[in-house]
Amino acid sequence: MRLRTRKAANRWHAPQLVKCGQCGSRVQAHTACPSCGYYKGRQVLTIEAA
């Protein structure tokens, strides 16, 4: 039982996707948005239009 309990902590979890506050696209939590470059309400990446 102890072995199974330890192994259960290492199971795979799906990444948490949240909605970007600026553009509304789905991004992984705690990551700058690759679409608009914003993180926590401020711009941290410069995204150039193609």
CHARMM internal coordinates of N, CA and C (Angstrom, degrees):
IC EDIT
DIST 1 N 1 CA 1.4560
DIST 1 CA 1 C 1.5302
ANGL 1 N 1 CA 1 C 110.72
DIST 1 C 2 N 1.3155
ANGL 1 CA 1 C 2 N 118.69
DIHE 1 N 1 CA 1 C 2 N -39.97
DIST 2 N 2 CA 1.4687
ANGL 1 C 2 N 2 CA 120.09
DIHE 1 CA 1 C 2 N 2 CA 179.21
DIST 2 CA 2 C 1.5176
ANGL 2 N 2 CA 2 C 111.17
DIHE 1 C 2 N 2 CA 2 C -64.04
DIST 2 C 3 N 1.3300
ANGL 2 CA 2 C 3 N 116.11
DIHE 2 N 2 CA 2 C 3 N -40.00
DIST 3 N 3 CA 1.4520
ANGL 2 C 3 N 3 CA 119.93
DIHE 2 CA 2 C 3 N 3 CA 179.26
DIST 3 CA 3 C 1.5304
ANGL 3 N 3 CA 3 C 110.61
DIHE 2 C 3 N 3 CA 3 C -62.11
DIST 3 C 4 N 1.3078
ANGL 3 CA 3 C 4 N 117.60
DIHE 3 N 3 CA 3 C 4 N -44.86
DIST 4 N 4 CA 1.4648
ANGL 3 C 4 N 4 CA 120.53
DIHE 3 CA 3 C 4 N 4 CA 179.12
DIST 4 CA 4 C 1.5237
ANGL 4 N 4 CA 4 C 111.49
DIHE 3 C 4 N 4 CA 4 C -64.81
DIST 4 C 5 N 1.3106
ANGL 4 CA 4 C 5 N 117.56
DIHE 4 N 4 CA 4 C 5 N -35.36
DIST 5 N 5 CA 1.4630
ANGL 4 C 5 N 5 CA 121.03
DIHE 4 CA 4 C 5 N 5 CA 178.68
DIST 5 CA 5 C 1.5276
ANGL 5 N 5 CA 5 C 110.63
DIHE 4 C 5 N 5 CA 5 C -65.70
DIST 5 C 6 N 1.3284
ANGL 5 CA 5 C 6 N 117.10
DIHE 5 N 5 CA 5 C 6 N -41.08
DIST 6 N 6 CA 1.4622
ANGL 5 C 6 N 6 CA 120.48
DIHE 5 CA 5 C 6 N 6 CA 177.89
DIST 6 CA 6 C 1.5187
ANGL 6 N 6 CA 6 C 111.04
DIHE 5 C 6 N 6 CA 6 C -66.94
DIST 6 C 7 N 1.3105
ANGL 6 CA 6 C 7 N 117.25
DIHE 6 N 6 CA 6 C 7 N -41.49
DIST 7 N 7 CA 1.4613
ANGL 6 C 7 N 7 CA 120.52
DIHE 6 CA 6 C 7 N 7 CA -179.34
DIST 7 CA 7 C 1.5207
ANGL 7 N 7 CA 7 C 111.76
DIHE 6 C 7 N 7 CA 7 C -68.47
DIST 7 C 8 N 1.2952
ANGL 7 CA 7 C 8 N 118.66
DIHE 7 N 7 CA 7 C 8 N -28.72
DIST 8 N 8 CA 1.4623
ANGL 7 C 8 N 8 CA 121.94
DIHE 7 CA 7 C 8 N 8 CA -179.47
DIST 8 CA 8 C 1.5271
ANGL 8 N 8 CA 8 C 111.45
DIHE 7 C 8 N 8 CA 8 C -65.74
DIST 8 C 9 N 1.3268
ANGL 8 CA 8 C 9 N 117.84
DIHE 8 N 8 CA 8 C 9 N -27.40
DIST 9 N 9 CA 1.4622
ANGL 8 C 9 N 9 CA 121.14
DIHE 8 CA 8 C 9 N 9 CA 179.65
DIST 9 CA 9 C 1.5235
ANGL 9 N 9 CA 9 C 111.65
DIHE 8 C 9 N 9 CA 9 C -71.46
DIST 9 C 10 N 1.3218
ANGL 9 CA 9 C 10 N 118.29
DIHE 9 N 9 CA 9 C 10 N -17.90
DIST 10 N 10 CA 1.4609
ANGL 9 C 10 N 10 CA 122.17
DIHE 9 CA 9 C 10 N 10 CA -176.73
DIST 10 CA 10 C 1.5189
ANGL 10 N 10 CA 10 C 113.26
DIHE 9 C 10 N 10 CA 10 C -99.05
DIST 10 C 11 N 1.3189
ANGL 10 CA 10 C 11 N 117.90
DIHE 10 N 10 CA 10 C 11 N 12.59
DIST 11 N 11 CA 1.4591
ANGL 10 C 11 N 11 CA 119.46
DIHE 10 CA 10 C 11 N 11 CA -178.90
DIST 11 CA 11 C 1.5264
ANGL 11 N 11 CA 11 C 110.68
DIHE 10 C 11 N 11 CA 11 C -71.29
DIST 11 C 12 N 1.3208
ANGL 11 CA 11 C 12 N 115.56
DIHE 11 N 11 CA 11 C 12 N 160.19
DIST 12 N 12 CA 1.4523
ANGL 11 C 12 N 12 CA 122.22
DIHE 11 CA 11 C 12 N 12 CA -177.62
DIST 12 CA 12 C 1.5238
ANGL 12 N 12 CA 12 C 110.79
DIHE 11 C 12 N 12 CA 12 C -76.33
DIST 12 C 13 N 1.3386
ANGL 12 CA 12 C 13 N 116.91
DIHE 12 N 12 CA 12 C 13 N 137.44
DIST 13 N 13 CA 1.4593
ANGL 12 C 13 N 13 CA 123.28
DIHE 12 CA 12 C 13 N 13 CA 175.07
DIST 13 CA 13 C 1.5207
ANGL 13 N 13 CA 13 C 108.22
DIHE 12 C 13 N 13 CA 13 C -120.59
DIST 13 C 14 N 1.3108
ANGL 13 CA 13 C 14 N 116.94
DIHE 13 N 13 CA 13 C 14 N 139.00
DIST 14 N 14 CA 1.4581
ANGL 13 C 14 N 14 CA 121.29
DIHE 13 CA 13 C 14 N 14 CA 176.86
DIST 14 CA 14 C 1.5250
ANGL 14 N 14 CA 14 C 109.60
DIHE 13 C 14 N 14 CA 14 C -68.30
DIST 14 C 15 N 1.3366
ANGL 14 CA 14 C 15 N 118.14
DIHE 14 N 14 CA 14 C 15 N 145.31
DIST 15 N 15 CA 1.4684
ANGL 14 C 15 N 15 CA 119.47
DIHE 14 CA 14 C 15 N 15 CA 178.99
DIST 15 CA 15 C 1.5272
ANGL 15 N 15 CA 15 C 110.75
DIHE 14 C 15 N 15 CA 15 C -65.54
DIST 15 C 16 N 1.3248
ANGL 15 CA 15 C 16 N 116.13
DIHE 15 N 15 CA 15 C 16 N 143.18
DIST 16 N 16 CA 1.4518
ANGL 15 C 16 N 16 CA 121.57
DIHE 15 CA 15 C 16 N 16 CA 179.66
DIST 16 CA 16 C 1.5243
ANGL 16 N 16 CA 16 C 109.27
DIHE 15 C 16 N 16 CA 16 C -80.47
DIST 16 C 17 N 1.3273
ANGL 16 CA 16 C 17 N 116.66
DIHE 16 N 16 CA 16 C 17 N 119.21
DIST 17 N 17 CA 1.4524
ANGL 16 C 17 N 17 CA 121.61
DIHE 16 CA 16 C 17 N 17 CA 178.51
DIST 17 CA 17 C 1.5205
ANGL 17 N 17 CA 17 C 109.35
DIHE 16 C 17 N 17 CA 17 C -104.24
DIST 17 C 18 N 1.3200
ANGL 17 CA 17 C 18 N 115.74
DIHE 17 N 17 CA 17 C 18 N 129.39
DIST 18 N 18 CA 1.4640
ANGL 17 C 18 N 18 CA 121.93
DIHE 17 CA 17 C 18 N 18 CA 179.05
DIST 18 CA 18 C 1.5196
ANGL 18 N 18 CA 18 C 108.76
DIHE 17 C 18 N 18 CA 18 C -121.53
DIST 18 C 19 N 1.3088
ANGL 18 CA 18 C 19 N 116.24
DIHE 18 N 18 CA 18 C 19 N 162.55
DIST 19 N 19 CA 1.4587
ANGL 18 C 19 N 19 CA 121.68
DIHE 18 CA 18 C 19 N 19 CA -179.49
DIST 19 CA 19 C 1.5293
ANGL 19 N 19 CA 19 C 109.06
DIHE 18 C 19 N 19 CA 19 C -87.46
DIST 19 C 20 N 1.3248
ANGL 19 CA 19 C 20 N 116.20
DIHE 19 N 19 CA 19 C 20 N 132.39
DIST 20 N 20 CA 1.4616
ANGL 19 C 20 N 20 CA 121.74
DIHE 19 CA 19 C 20 N 20 CA 177.73
DIST 20 CA 20 C 1.5299
ANGL 20 N 20 CA 20 C 109.04
DIHE 19 C 20 N 20 CA 20 C -66.96
DIST 20 C 21 N 1.3315
ANGL 20 CA 20 C 21 N 116.62
DIHE 20 N 20 CA 20 C 21 N 135.84
DIST 21 N 21 CA 1.4553
ANGL 20 C 21 N 21 CA 120.95
DIHE 20 CA 20 C 21 N 21 CA -179.00
DIST 21 CA 21 C 1.5172
ANGL 21 N 21 CA 21 C 113.96
DIHE 20 C 21 N 21 CA 21 C -71.37
DIST 21 C 22 N 1.3294
ANGL 21 CA 21 C 22 N 117.81
DIHE 21 N 21 CA 21 C 22 N -22.47
DIST 22 N 22 CA 1.4595
ANGL 21 C 22 N 22 CA 121.14
DIHE 21 CA 21 C 22 N 22 CA -178.07
DIST 22 CA 22 C 1.5199
ANGL 22 N 22 CA 22 C 112.68
DIHE 21 C 22 N 22 CA 22 C -91.20
DIST 22 C 23 N 1.3327
ANGL 22 CA 22 C 23 N 116.64
DIHE 22 N 22 CA 22 C 23 N -54.75
DIST 23 N 23 CA 1.4663
ANGL 22 C 23 N 23 CA 119.53
DIHE 22 CA 22 C 23 N 23 CA -173.44
DIST 23 CA 23 C 1.5221
ANGL 23 N 23 CA 23 C 113.38
DIHE 22 C 23 N 23 CA 23 C -106.23
DIST 23 C 24 N 1.3291
ANGL 23 CA 23 C 24 N 118.87
DIHE 23 N 23 CA 23 C 24 N -15.27
DIST 24 N 24 CA 1.4531
ANGL 23 C 24 N 24 CA 121.56
DIHE 23 CA 23 C 24 N 24 CA 176.69
DIST 24 CA 24 C 1.5127
ANGL 24 N 24 CA 24 C 115.17
DIHE 23 C 24 N 24 CA 24 C 86.13
DIST 24 C 25 N 1.3306
ANGL 24 CA 24 C 25 N 118.20
DIHE 24 N 24 CA 24 C 25 N 3.50
DIST 25 N 25 CA 1.4644
ANGL 24 C 25 N 25 CA 119.55
DIHE 24 CA 24 C 25 N 25 CA 179.02
DIST 25 CA 25 C 1.5313
ANGL 25 N 25 CA 25 C 110.04
DIHE 24 C 25 N 25 CA 25 C -78.10
DIST 25 C 26 N 1.3209
ANGL 25 CA 25 C 26 N 116.56
DIHE 25 N 25 CA 25 C 26 N 160.07
DIST 26 N 26 CA 1.4626
ANGL 25 C 26 N 26 CA 121.99
DIHE 25 CA 25 C 26 N 26 CA -179.04
DIST 26 CA 26 C 1.5288
ANGL 26 N 26 CA 26 C 109.15
DIHE 25 C 26 N 26 CA 26 C -85.61
DIST 26 C 27 N 1.3376
ANGL 26 CA 26 C 27 N 117.01
DIHE 26 N 26 CA 26 C 27 N 123.57
DIST 27 N 27 CA 1.4624
ANGL 26 C 27 N 27 CA 122.18
DIHE 26 CA 26 C 27 N 27 CA 178.78
DIST 27 CA 27 C 1.5184
ANGL 27 N 27 CA 27 C 109.00
DIHE 26 C 27 N 27 CA 27 C -131.30
DIST 27 C 28 N 1.3202
ANGL 27 CA 27 C 28 N 115.84
DIHE 27 N 27 CA 27 C 28 N 159.54
DIST 28 N 28 CA 1.4507
ANGL 27 C 28 N 28 CA 120.67
DIHE 27 CA 27 C 28 N 28 CA 177.50
DIST 28 CA 28 C 1.5263
ANGL 28 N 28 CA 28 C 109.28
DIHE 27 C 28 N 28 CA 28 C -69.51
DIST 28 C 29 N 1.3286
ANGL 28 CA 28 C 29 N 116.88
DIHE 28 N 28 CA 28 C 29 N 144.57
DIST 29 N 29 CA 1.4578
ANGL 28 C 29 N 29 CA 121.37
DIHE 28 CA 28 C 29 N 29 CA -177.41
DIST 29 CA 29 C 1.5333
ANGL 29 N 29 CA 29 C 110.98
DIHE 28 C 29 N 29 CA 29 C -61.67
DIST 29 C 30 N 1.3214
ANGL 29 CA 29 C 30 N 117.04
DIHE 29 N 29 CA 29 C 30 N 146.69
DIST 30 N 30 CA 1.4638
ANGL 29 C 30 N 30 CA 125.05
DIHE 29 CA 29 C 30 N 30 CA 177.97
DIST 30 CA 30 C 1.5199
ANGL 30 N 30 CA 30 C 112.14
DIHE 29 C 30 N 30 CA 30 C 60.58
DIST 30 C 31 N 1.3424
ANGL 30 CA 30 C 31 N 116.85
DIHE 30 N 30 CA 30 C 31 N 36.43
DIST 31 N 31 CA 1.4557
ANGL 30 C 31 N 31 CA 122.60
DIHE 30 CA 30 C 31 N 31 CA -179.62
DIST 31 CA 31 C 1.5200
ANGL 31 N 31 CA 31 C 108.68
DIHE 30 C 31 N 31 CA 31 C -137.93
DIST 31 C 32 N 1.3330
ANGL 31 CA 31 C 32 N 116.92
DIHE 31 N 31 CA 31 C 32 N 142.40
DIST 32 N 32 CA 1.4560
ANGL 31 C 32 N 32 CA 120.54
DIHE 31 CA 31 C 32 N 32 CA 176.27
DIST 32 CA 32 C 1.5238
ANGL 32 N 32 CA 32 C 109.48
DIHE 31 C 32 N 32 CA 32 C -66.40
DIST 32 C 33 N 1.3140
ANGL 32 CA 32 C 33 N 116.35
DIHE 32 N 32 CA 32 C 33 N 142.92
DIST 33 N 33 CA 1.4681
ANGL 32 C 33 N 33 CA 121.93
DIHE 32 CA 32 C 33 N 33 CA -178.37
DIST 33 CA 33 C 1.5283
ANGL 33 N 33 CA 33 C 109.57
DIHE 32 C 33 N 33 CA 33 C -70.74
DIST 33 C 34 N 1.3390
ANGL 33 CA 33 C 34 N 117.88
DIHE 33 N 33 CA 33 C 34 N 123.36
DIST 34 N 34 CA 1.4697
ANGL 33 C 34 N 34 CA 118.82
DIHE 33 CA 33 C 34 N 34 CA 179.23
DIST 34 CA 34 C 1.5288
ANGL 34 N 34 CA 34 C 113.08
DIHE 33 C 34 N 34 CA 34 C -72.89
DIST 34 C 35 N 1.3344
ANGL 34 CA 34 C 35 N 118.34
DIHE 34 N 34 CA 34 C 35 N -15.48
DIST 35 N 35 CA 1.4628
ANGL 34 C 35 N 35 CA 121.06
DIHE 34 CA 34 C 35 N 35 CA -179.30
DIST 35 CA 35 C 1.5191
ANGL 35 N 35 CA 35 C 112.23
DIHE 34 C 35 N 35 CA 35 C -80.79
DIST 35 C 36 N 1.3320
ANGL 35 CA 35 C 36 N 117.16
DIHE 35 N 35 CA 35 C 36 N -46.07
DIST 36 N 36 CA 1.4668
ANGL 35 C 36 N 36 CA 120.22
DIHE 35 CA 35 C 36 N 36 CA -175.49
DIST 36 CA 36 C 1.5325
ANGL 36 N 36 CA 36 C 112.97
DIHE 35 C 36 N 36 CA 36 C -115.25
DIST 36 C 37 N 1.3273
ANGL 36 CA 36 C 37 N 118.78
DIHE 36 N 36 CA 36 C 37 N -18.79
DIST 37 N 37 CA 1.4572
ANGL 36 C 37 N 37 CA 121.45
DIHE 36 CA 36 C 37 N 37 CA 177.56
DIST 37 CA 37 C 1.5132
ANGL 37 N 37 CA 37 C 114.82
DIHE 36 C 37 N 37 CA 37 C 87.53
DIST 37 C 38 N 1.3259
ANGL 37 CA 37 C 38 N 118.37
DIHE 37 N 37 CA 37 C 38 N 12.68
DIST 38 N 38 CA 1.4614
ANGL 37 C 38 N 38 CA 121.33
DIHE 37 CA 37 C 38 N 38 CA -178.51
DIST 38 CA 38 C 1.5270
ANGL 38 N 38 CA 38 C 111.50
DIHE 37 C 38 N 38 CA 38 C -96.36
DIST 38 C 39 N 1.3368
ANGL 38 CA 38 C 39 N 115.71
DIHE 38 N 38 CA 38 C 39 N 147.88
DIST 39 N 39 CA 1.4626
ANGL 38 C 39 N 39 CA 123.00
DIHE 38 CA 38 C 39 N 39 CA 174.85
DIST 39 CA 39 C 1.5166
ANGL 39 N 39 CA 39 C 107.66
DIHE 38 C 39 N 39 CA 39 C -145.66
DIST 39 C 40 N 1.3185
ANGL 39 CA 39 C 40 N 117.04
DIHE 39 N 39 CA 39 C 40 N 122.66
DIST 40 N 40 CA 1.4700
ANGL 39 C 40 N 40 CA 123.95
DIHE 39 CA 39 C 40 N 40 CA -179.02
DIST 40 CA 40 C 1.5253
ANGL 40 N 40 CA 40 C 112.45
DIHE 39 C 40 N 40 CA 40 C 53.84
DIST 40 C 41 N 1.3315
ANGL 40 CA 40 C 41 N 116.66
DIHE 40 N 40 CA 40 C 41 N 42.30
DIST 41 N 41 CA 1.4563
ANGL 40 C 41 N 41 CA 120.99
DIHE 40 CA 40 C 41 N 41 CA 173.50
DIST 41 CA 41 C 1.5060
ANGL 41 N 41 CA 41 C 116.03
DIHE 40 C 41 N 41 CA 41 C 83.61
DIST 41 C 42 N 1.3175
ANGL 41 CA 41 C 42 N 118.98
DIHE 41 N 41 CA 41 C 42 N 1.93
DIST 42 N 42 CA 1.4622
ANGL 41 C 42 N 42 CA 119.73
DIHE 41 CA 41 C 42 N 42 CA 177.78
DIST 42 CA 42 C 1.5237
ANGL 42 N 42 CA 42 C 109.62
DIHE 41 C 42 N 42 CA 42 C -133.85
DIST 42 C 43 N 1.3314
ANGL 42 CA 42 C 43 N 115.47
DIHE 42 N 42 CA 42 C 43 N 152.95
DIST 43 N 43 CA 1.4538
ANGL 42 C 43 N 43 CA 120.25
DIHE 42 CA 42 C 43 N 43 CA -176.13
DIST 43 CA 43 C 1.5258
ANGL 43 N 43 CA 43 C 109.81
DIHE 42 C 43 N 43 CA 43 C -81.99
DIST 43 C 44 N 1.3341
ANGL 43 CA 43 C 44 N 115.77
DIHE 43 N 43 CA 43 C 44 N 124.04
DIST 44 N 44 CA 1.4650
ANGL 43 C 44 N 44 CA 120.93
DIHE 43 CA 43 C 44 N 44 CA -179.50
DIST 44 CA 44 C 1.5267
ANGL 44 N 44 CA 44 C 111.54
DIHE 43 C 44 N 44 CA 44 C -117.17
DIST 44 C 45 N 1.3283
ANGL 44 CA 44 C 45 N 117.95
DIHE 44 N 44 CA 44 C 45 N -17.40
DIST 45 N 45 CA 1.4634
ANGL 44 C 45 N 45 CA 122.30
DIHE 44 CA 44 C 45 N 45 CA 176.81
DIST 45 CA 45 C 1.5172
ANGL 45 N 45 CA 45 C 110.05
DIHE 44 C 45 N 45 CA 45 C -122.58
DIST 45 C 46 N 1.3128
ANGL 45 CA 45 C 46 N 116.46
DIHE 45 N 45 CA 45 C 46 N 142.84
DIST 46 N 46 CA 1.4561
ANGL 45 C 46 N 46 CA 120.59
DIHE 45 CA 45 C 46 N 46 CA 175.88
DIST 46 CA 46 C 1.5238
ANGL 46 N 46 CA 46 C 107.13
DIHE 45 C 46 N 46 CA 46 C -96.30
DIST 46 C 47 N 1.3231
ANGL 46 CA 46 C 47 N 116.10
DIHE 46 N 46 CA 46 C 47 N 114.97
DIST 47 N 47 CA 1.4558
ANGL 46 C 47 N 47 CA 122.62
DIHE 46 CA 46 C 47 N 47 CA -179.24
DIST 47 CA 47 C 1.5163
ANGL 47 N 47 CA 47 C 108.16
DIHE 46 C 47 N 47 CA 47 C -104.43
DIST 47 C 48 N 1.3347
ANGL 47 CA 47 C 48 N 115.80
DIHE 47 N 47 CA 47 C 48 N 123.16
DIST 48 N 48 CA 1.4682
ANGL 47 C 48 N 48 CA 120.35
DIHE 47 CA 47 C 48 N 48 CA -179.92
DIST 48 CA 48 C 1.5232
ANGL 48 N 48 CA 48 C 108.84
DIHE 47 C 48 N 48 CA 48 C -99.75
DIST 48 C 49 N 1.3174
ANGL 48 CA 48 C 49 N 116.75
DIHE 48 N 48 CA 48 C 49 N 137.33
DIST 49 N 49 CA 1.4612
ANGL 48 C 49 N 49 CA 121.93
DIHE 48 CA 48 C 49 N 49 CA 176.83
DIST 49 CA 49 C 1.5307
ANGL 49 N 49 CA 49 C 109.93
DIHE 48 C 49 N 49 CA 49 C -71.51
DIST 49 C 50 N 1.3208
ANGL 49 CA 49 C 50 N 115.83
DIHE 49 N 49 CA 49 C 50 N 137.55
DIST 50 N 50 CA 1.4720
ANGL 49 C 50 N 50 CA 119.08
DIHE 49 CA 49 C 50 N 50 CA -177.23
DIST 50 CA 50 C 1.5040
ANGL 50 N 50 CA 50 C 112.14
DIHE 49 C 50 N 50 CA 50 C -85.25
END
COOR INIT
IC SEED 1 N 1 CA 1 C
IC BUILD
